[in-house]
């Protein structure tokens, strides 16, 4: 089992991390190799305070890589998660999603890059106070009630016994679990166990919730209940970073999504791109219509042989139709633009397979 210790950086900031993680040997000015401990301090005695603009994001992962010996699990990845959003994190198995999350919550040490939570490096105490983490697997002690378990977790998180009791009652009632407070969490269904983990993650009132495959193996009812709880938390101003393979639900749950395809980010953006973004198709006149719209100050771009146009009001919709009519352009389709996650995911996987097959030839 790995040994964890608390150390102090040059600014007297406590840092919880794993000093047993492998660090490449380096040499000092005399040519002698530094010890792993010196390498550890050299690595982590960076500035705790990052650029002020980095604090605009709930989570900022920048130029992040994680390498296991010769295997690159995550390769130079950048992800920006806006505050007060639900951000989906998807990709094929083995893409590096869980590795990224474990580094973000300091269960692993990154090889390089910045992992920042609300403007603080993720391994600092200040950042950890902002994070609520829900792992994929739910494990609980054998002989303890749900209420006592959560009170104990609250105390471990730094709450007083009285405050831990108050918060436990408040959260259990908010998640409609109060009637089950005397049951052992191991007796619950998978969906109920995930709700207990959600309750545990909320004890310290974090601003950021990080969930690793929370919907795995849940029945449709439990999945719907969990996602509804996440929407309520988003509406309260919290940020949710969730990895999942349940793409149909993520389509309607998430505000933004990042696709990680075998260690690299291949897409990052909004799901429902904008209420003001419309998709337009014409009869072989896209280029002509695009020039007309740009000349009339409409933000326009091309996406998969269709035009994406920023249209904010019904008056602007009428204006676009009028411009097309006077230019003798027939519009065959005009509708709000959304990213279809299932189609996008399947295309990414297919492209990855094709690239792999070409490399084998």
VMD Tcl script that draws the C-alpha trace (Angstrom):
set ca {
  {0.00 0.00 0.00}
  {1.30 3.44 -0.89}
  {2.24 5.72 1.96}
  {0.76 9.23 2.10}
  {2.31 12.12 3.96}
  {1.64 15.81 4.40}
  {4.40 18.18 3.46}
  {4.77 21.95 3.48}
  {5.80 24.04 0.50}
  {7.98 27.15 0.52}
  {4.99 29.38 1.26}
  {4.11 27.23 4.29}
  {1.12 25.77 2.46}
  {0.20 22.23 3.52}
  {0.18 19.85 0.57}
  {-1.37 16.39 0.67}
  {0.28 14.14 -1.88}
  {2.07 10.84 -2.36}
  {5.83 11.02 -1.89}
  {6.24 7.38 -2.88}
  {5.23 8.02 -6.49}
  {8.14 7.50 -8.88}
  {10.07 10.63 -9.85}
  {12.87 10.61 -12.42}
  {16.34 10.94 -10.91}
  {18.04 14.25 -11.59}
  {21.55 15.47 -10.93}
  {22.64 18.46 -8.91}
  {25.37 20.92 -9.89}
  {28.11 18.55 -8.67}
  {26.83 15.74 -10.91}
  {25.47 13.62 -8.04}
  {21.93 12.30 -8.20}
  {19.31 14.03 -6.06}
  {17.22 11.91 -3.72}
  {13.54 11.21 -4.52}
  {12.57 13.53 -1.66}
  {14.55 16.44 -3.16}
  {13.01 15.71 -6.54}
  {9.58 15.75 -4.91}
  {10.12 19.20 -3.42}
  {11.64 20.45 -6.67}
  {8.51 19.30 -8.49}
  {5.91 20.61 -6.06}
  {7.49 23.79 -4.77}
  {5.96 25.63 -7.70}
  {3.82 28.69 -7.09}
  {0.59 27.71 -5.37}
  {-1.11 30.82 -6.78}
  {-1.69 30.53 -10.52}
  {-2.63 33.14 -13.11}
  {-5.68 35.16 -11.96}
  {-7.53 34.42 -15.20}
  {-7.26 30.68 -14.44}
  {-9.68 31.23 -11.55}
  {-12.43 31.99 -14.08}
  {-12.86 28.22 -14.54}
  {-14.14 25.70 -12.02}
  {-11.63 23.17 -13.41}
  {-8.70 23.92 -15.68}
  {-6.57 21.04 -16.96}
  {-3.73 22.43 -19.05}
  {-1.04 20.60 -21.05}
  {-1.61 17.56 -18.84}
  {0.13 14.24 -19.46}
  {0.33 11.03 -17.46}
  {2.91 8.41 -18.45}
  {3.29 4.93 -16.94}
  {6.81 3.81 -17.88}
  {6.56 3.78 -21.70}
  {2.75 3.95 -21.88}
  {1.25 7.42 -22.35}
  {-2.20 7.25 -20.73}
  {-3.01 10.93 -21.31}
  {-1.14 13.06 -23.83}
  {-0.86 16.86 -23.51}
  {-4.54 17.39 -22.72}
  {-6.30 20.71 -22.05}
  {-9.85 20.86 -20.65}
  {-11.71 23.97 -19.46}
  {-14.80 23.53 -17.29}
  {-16.93 26.62 -16.73}
  {-18.41 27.38 -13.31}
  {-22.03 26.40 -12.70}
  {-22.18 23.86 -15.54}
  {-22.47 20.10 -15.96}
  {-19.49 19.02 -18.07}
  {-19.52 15.55 -19.60}
  {-16.27 13.60 -20.03}
  {-16.63 10.75 -22.51}
  {-14.51 8.41 -24.61}
  {-13.83 4.73 -25.34}
  {-12.53 2.44 -22.59}
  {-8.81 2.97 -22.08}
  {-8.89 6.58 -23.28}
  {-7.55 7.97 -20.00}
  {-10.74 9.32 -18.40}
  {-10.28 7.64 -15.01}
  {-6.56 8.44 -15.02}
  {-7.37 12.12 -15.57}
  {-9.90 12.12 -12.76}
  {-7.56 10.33 -10.35}
  {-4.84 12.89 -11.02}
  {-7.36 15.69 -10.55}
  {-8.31 14.40 -7.08}
  {-4.63 13.66 -6.23}
  {-5.04 9.88 -6.15}
  {-2.25 9.90 -8.76}
  {0.55 12.35 -9.53}
  {0.59 13.89 -13.00}
  {3.70 13.52 -15.16}
  {3.41 17.11 -16.36}
  {0.91 19.92 -16.75}
  {-1.41 21.99 -14.55}
  {-4.50 20.72 -12.73}
  {-6.35 23.71 -11.27}
  {-9.58 23.94 -9.27}
  {-11.05 27.40 -8.67}
  {-7.68 29.02 -9.24}
  {-5.73 26.68 -6.92}
  {-3.58 23.73 -7.87}
  {-5.63 20.60 -7.28}
  {-3.21 19.09 -4.74}
  {-3.46 22.05 -2.32}
  {-5.68 21.95 0.74}
  {-7.59 24.99 -0.55}
  {-8.50 23.18 -3.78}
  {-9.42 19.93 -2.04}
  {-11.93 21.81 0.12}
  {-13.72 22.75 -3.11}
  {-13.99 19.16 -4.40}
  {-16.57 16.45 -3.79}
  {-15.53 13.14 -5.39}
  {-17.73 10.15 -6.26}
  {-15.75 7.07 -7.45}
  {-17.21 4.39 -9.70}
  {-17.25 1.68 -6.99}
  {-19.18 2.13 -3.74}
  {-17.64 0.54 -0.64}
  {-18.86 0.96 2.94}
  {-18.01 -0.49 6.38}
  {-19.91 -3.67 7.24}
  {-21.50 -2.66 10.55}
  {-22.63 0.95 10.52}
  {-25.83 2.85 9.76}
  {-26.06 5.32 6.92}
  {-26.49 8.17 9.40}
  {-23.46 7.22 11.51}
  {-21.36 6.65 8.40}
  {-22.05 10.13 7.05}
  {-21.52 11.79 10.43}
  {-18.14 10.05 10.69}
  {-17.19 11.14 7.15}
  {-18.21 14.68 8.04}
  {-15.90 14.69 11.04}
  {-13.05 13.32 8.91}
  {-13.71 16.22 6.52}
  {-13.11 18.66 9.38}
  {-16.64 19.32 10.60}
  {-17.43 19.38 14.30}
  {-19.60 16.53 15.58}
  {-22.59 18.87 15.92}
  {-22.12 20.33 12.45}
  {-21.61 16.86 10.94}
  {-24.95 15.73 12.42}
  {-26.69 18.85 11.12}
  {-25.26 18.51 7.61}
  {-26.03 14.76 7.48}
  {-29.67 15.35 8.35}
  {-29.94 18.23 5.88}
  {-28.41 16.26 3.00}
  {-30.30 13.02 3.66}
  {-33.60 14.90 3.70}
  {-32.64 16.83 0.56}
  {-31.92 13.56 -1.29}
  {-35.04 11.88 0.12}
  {-32.93 9.37 2.09}
  {-33.85 10.32 5.65}
  {-36.21 7.36 6.05}
  {-33.28 5.01 5.35}
  {-30.87 6.58 7.86}
  {-30.75 3.52 10.16}
  {-29.99 0.99 7.41}
  {-26.51 -0.22 6.53}
  {-25.51 1.25 3.15}
  {-24.30 -2.20 1.98}
  {-27.94 -3.34 1.97}
  {-28.93 -0.74 -0.61}
  {-29.34 -1.15 -4.35}
  {-26.60 0.21 -6.61}
  {-28.64 3.35 -7.24}
  {-29.09 3.99 -3.52}
  {-25.39 3.40 -2.87}
  {-24.54 6.05 -5.46}
  {-26.89 8.47 -3.70}
  {-25.08 7.80 -0.40}
  {-21.77 8.58 -2.13}
  {-23.36 11.76 -3.46}
  {-24.48 12.65 0.05}
  {-20.96 12.01 1.35}
  {-19.44 14.24 -1.33}
  {-21.72 17.12 -0.29}
  {-20.79 17.10 3.41}
  {-18.15 19.83 3.07}
  {-20.39 21.85 0.72}
  {-17.99 21.71 -2.26}
  {-18.29 23.94 -5.31}
  {-17.09 21.19 -7.67}
  {-18.40 17.61 -7.90}
  {-16.31 15.04 -9.79}
  {-18.05 11.77 -10.70}
  {-16.40 8.76 -12.34}
  {-18.96 6.64 -14.22}
  {-21.74 7.26 -11.66}
  {-24.46 5.76 -13.86}
  {-22.65 2.46 -14.52}
  {-24.91 -0.57 -13.87}
  {-27.82 1.57 -12.66}
  {-31.36 0.77 -13.72}
  {-33.20 3.49 -15.69}
  {-35.14 4.76 -12.65}
  {-32.04 5.08 -10.44}
  {-30.16 6.76 -13.29}
  {-32.93 9.30 -13.81}
  {-33.05 10.08 -10.08}
  {-29.27 10.55 -9.92}
  {-29.22 12.85 -12.94}
  {-32.13 14.88 -11.57}
  {-30.17 15.36 -8.33}
  {-27.17 16.57 -10.36}
  {-29.35 19.07 -12.23}
  {-30.62 20.45 -8.91}
  {-27.04 20.88 -7.70}
  {-26.12 22.65 -10.95}
  {-29.08 24.98 -10.42}
  {-27.67 25.76 -6.96}
  {-24.48 27.01 -8.63}
  {-22.30 23.93 -8.27}
  {-20.12 22.58 -11.08}
  {-20.40 18.90 -12.05}
  {-17.63 17.08 -13.97}
  {-18.97 13.66 -14.93}
  {-17.51 10.78 -16.94}
  {-20.06 8.40 -18.41}
  {-20.91 6.09 -21.31}
  {-24.64 6.80 -21.07}
  {-24.57 9.19 -24.00}
  {-28.33 9.48 -24.50}
  {-28.75 10.87 -20.97}
  {-25.67 13.10 -21.24}
  {-27.21 14.67 -24.34}
  {-29.90 16.24 -22.15}
  {-27.93 16.47 -18.90}
  {-24.72 18.25 -19.82}
  {-24.06 21.84 -20.85}
  {-20.60 21.02 -22.25}
  {-18.74 17.88 -23.19}
  {-15.14 16.79 -23.75}
  {-14.31 13.67 -25.78}
  {-11.04 11.92 -24.93}
  {-10.01 9.47 -27.63}
  {-7.07 7.25 -26.65}
  {-5.19 9.83 -24.58}
  {-6.04 12.92 -26.68}
  {-8.89 15.44 -26.60}
  {-10.65 15.34 -29.97}
  {-13.66 17.52 -29.11}
  {-14.55 20.00 -26.39}
  {-17.55 22.27 -26.55}
  {-21.18 22.83 -25.75}
  {-23.79 20.14 -26.26}
  {-26.70 22.41 -27.07}
  {-24.30 24.86 -28.61}
  {-26.50 27.91 -28.05}
  {-30.13 28.89 -28.12}
  {-29.03 31.43 -30.74}
  {-27.13 29.00 -33.00}
  {-29.09 27.71 -35.97}
  {-28.28 25.07 -38.55}
  {-29.13 25.95 -42.17}
  {-29.09 23.74 -45.26}
  {-29.60 24.92 -48.84}
  {-29.77 23.45 -52.33}
  {-26.08 23.68 -53.25}
  {-25.84 27.38 -52.30}
  {-24.10 27.27 -48.93}
  {-21.06 29.27 -50.03}
  {-23.22 31.98 -51.62}
  {-25.49 32.26 -48.57}
  {-22.52 32.30 -46.20}
  {-20.97 35.28 -48.03}
  {-24.29 37.15 -47.92}
  {-24.77 36.50 -44.19}
  {-21.19 37.51 -43.34}
  {-21.65 40.74 -45.36}
  {-24.76 41.41 -43.22}
  {-22.85 40.89 -39.94}
  {-24.24 37.43 -39.11}
  {-21.64 35.18 -37.45}
  {-21.55 32.15 -39.76}
  {-19.42 29.01 -39.95}
  {-19.46 25.74 -41.88}
  {-20.16 22.47 -40.10}
  {-20.43 19.16 -42.00}
  {-21.80 20.71 -45.23}
  {-24.23 22.90 -43.31}
  {-24.11 26.49 -42.11}
  {-24.17 27.42 -38.43}
  {-25.55 30.93 -38.02}
  {-25.85 33.03 -34.87}
  {-29.50 34.17 -34.87}
  {-30.71 35.81 -31.67}
  {-34.29 36.93 -32.39}
  {-37.28 36.11 -34.57}
  {-36.62 39.35 -36.42}
  {-33.17 38.03 -37.38}
  {-34.71 34.73 -38.52}
  {-36.98 36.69 -40.84}
  {-33.98 38.73 -42.04}
  {-32.02 35.57 -42.97}
  {-35.01 34.18 -44.90}
  {-35.44 37.52 -46.67}
  {-31.76 37.64 -47.70}
  {-31.97 34.08 -49.05}
  {-35.19 34.86 -50.95}
  {-33.75 37.94 -52.68}
  {-30.63 35.93 -53.64}
  {-32.83 33.14 -55.09}
  {-31.42 30.65 -52.56}
  {-33.72 27.82 -51.44}
  {-33.35 26.96 -47.75}
  {-34.22 23.30 -47.21}
  {-33.73 23.21 -43.43}
  {-33.44 25.74 -40.59}
  {-33.41 24.50 -37.00}
  {-31.63 25.04 -33.64}
  {-28.21 23.42 -33.68}
  {-27.33 20.64 -31.23}
  {-24.41 18.24 -31.04}
  {-25.60 14.64 -31.26}
  {-23.33 12.85 -28.79}
  {-24.08 9.34 -30.00}
  {-23.30 10.17 -33.63}
  {-20.17 12.09 -32.66}
  {-18.94 9.32 -30.38}
  {-19.46 6.63 -33.01}
  {-17.63 8.72 -35.62}
  {-14.67 9.23 -33.30}
  {-14.40 5.52 -32.51}
  {-14.64 4.65 -36.21}
  {-11.93 7.16 -37.13}
  {-9.70 5.73 -34.40}
  {-10.17 2.20 -35.75}
  {-9.43 3.33 -39.30}
  {-6.29 5.12 -38.15}
  {-5.16 2.01 -36.28}
  {-5.76 -0.20 -39.32}
  {-3.73 2.15 -41.56}
  {-0.90 2.06 -39.04}
  {-0.86 -1.74 -39.10}
  {-0.42 -1.90 -42.89}
}
mol new
graphics top color blue
foreach p $ca { graphics top sphere $p radius 0.5 }
foreach p [lrange $ca 0 end-1] q [lrange $ca 1 end] { graphics top cylinder $p $q radius 0.2 }
display resetview
